[in-house]
Amino acid sequence: MAAILKTAILLMSFGFACVAGLDFSKTGYDPKDLESEGTLKALYDSWATKHGRLHESPGAKETRYSIFKDNLEYIHEHNKKARDYVLGLNQFADLTHDEFKSQYAGTKLNRRREERRPFTYADVTLVPDSIDWRSLGAVSEVKNQGSCGGCWAFSTTGAIEGINQIVTGELVSLSEQELIDCDTESEQGCNGGIMDDAFDYVADNGGLHNESAYPYQEVQGTCMRDSLDGPVVTIHSAADVTRKNELNLQKAVANQPVSVAIEAGGKPFQFYSGGVFTGDCGTELDHGVLAVGYGTDAGTDYWIVKNSWGPEWGESGFIRLERNIDAKEGKCGITLGASYPVKTGPNPSPRPPSPPAPRPDDSGVCCHDQQHCCPYDKPICDLDTNRCLASTRDRFGVAMLEQTPATWRSVKPYQKQFSTDSTLDEKESRSYA
Ligand SMILES: *[C@@H]1O[C@H](CO)[C@@H](O)[C@H](O)[C@H]1NC(C)=O
């Protein structure tokens, strides 16, 4: 009975559903779908199929269907008012708002300490009216954090991917899992973290491996970084954008993608599907994301923000947040926790195969093959028998010593000591030091 009543109310509220210009690709429904219980059920079934929802029982399905209808009502009520932004039936359409909040925006993003590091773009005077780091090649594909509250790691990798592309010209997707598994001193893995601290970790620990070298697992695991020897992307340090000032944030974003913290747990956020978000949201920072540009649309200024909820959410995974609003905190608190990595040089070249070098305690001369050495008192190399002879008449000699590859730091001193006709020039030996 209650269900029938609810449907009746739902249908009544959809009764005036002559909404012009509702784009099915954004909303995920057609107002015609709201005409009867039958069409609603069909809509739910096709949504559930698309999203691979398997229900344990008919009761569970009924519960989800009912939440779905509540959400649809909310979404449609919003869309009827034809605001600047559209809501739609995305992957969160069968979650209650509390479920959504605790799973996707419930991460502990401790309010950041006051800025510790100077804002390096404070003196920038010329900023473009708009910029989009996506079209400039500095933004990787939209990723999906899934059920792990590791937004902070996605925000961190995004910012480093950006500055790395700007400095080196190469866009390399970086490993969130490495941060989640290894940066455990100041972060809480899938329960949250802070981008500033993660930048410090990367600066202090020799960089990050790429996404395919250390792929995302959606759960925290043991740190594997020491067993990887692939290329890394390094940064020098991090800086904080001086808070409560959208112009400061603009100066920073004009120069590189910037990690920002926002409140993303609001209901409109759950279903945001396109347009410039001008809706209500607070400033209780609960989500780490990445500002990748800004612009103006029909007189409304906006930030372009990359999220980590997959490409289905929002505008292919991005949201445009209203910019230059009255409150200093900015939309959803976007000016309150903005930070970015500083990169001053290229990435280290992958470690080359070590050149052969004599053992530290083998004082002697090296043979022409540069692989064997003999003691000073038996300096003649007989490479046919691998023996060192005192003179051409010496019939026995001693066994040659084979050089072992130098360790990382030892190349330079040993070379000085032993190489006679070394083929390694100064430049080469410097790069190993
Ligand atoms: C990622 O790292 C692997 C080694 O672990 C390497 O083979 C691959 O080339 C790297 N990819 C990029 C894009 O740098």
PDBQT file of the ligand as one rigid body, heavy atoms in Angstrom, charges set to zero:
ROOT
HETATM    1  C1  LIG A 501      56.503   2.033 -16.737  1.00  0.00    +0.000 C 
HETATM    2  O1  LIG A 501      57.438   1.255 -16.036  1.00  0.00    +0.000 OA
HETATM    3  C2  LIG A 501      57.850   0.072 -16.706  1.00  0.00    +0.000 C 
HETATM    4  C3  LIG A 501      58.873  -0.647 -15.852  1.00  0.00    +0.000 C 
HETATM    5  O2  LIG A 501      58.368  -1.002 -14.642  1.00  0.00    +0.000 OA
HETATM    6  C4  LIG A 501      58.477   0.408 -18.044  1.00  0.00    +0.000 C 
HETATM    7  O3  LIG A 501      58.760  -0.780 -18.727  1.00  0.00    +0.000 OA
HETATM    8  C5  LIG A 501      57.538   1.271 -18.852  1.00  0.00    +0.000 C 
HETATM    9  O4  LIG A 501      58.190   1.703 -20.016  1.00  0.00    +0.000 OA
HETATM   10  C6  LIG A 501      57.099   2.488 -18.069  1.00  0.00    +0.000 C 
HETATM   11  N1  LIG A 501      56.115   3.233 -18.817  1.00  0.00    +0.000 N 
HETATM   12  C7  LIG A 501      56.239   4.530 -19.026  1.00  0.00    +0.000 C 
HETATM   13  C8  LIG A 501      55.145   5.156 -19.812  1.00  0.00    +0.000 C 
HETATM   14  O5  LIG A 501      57.172   5.180 -18.601  1.00  0.00    +0.000 OA
ENDROOT
TORSDOF 0
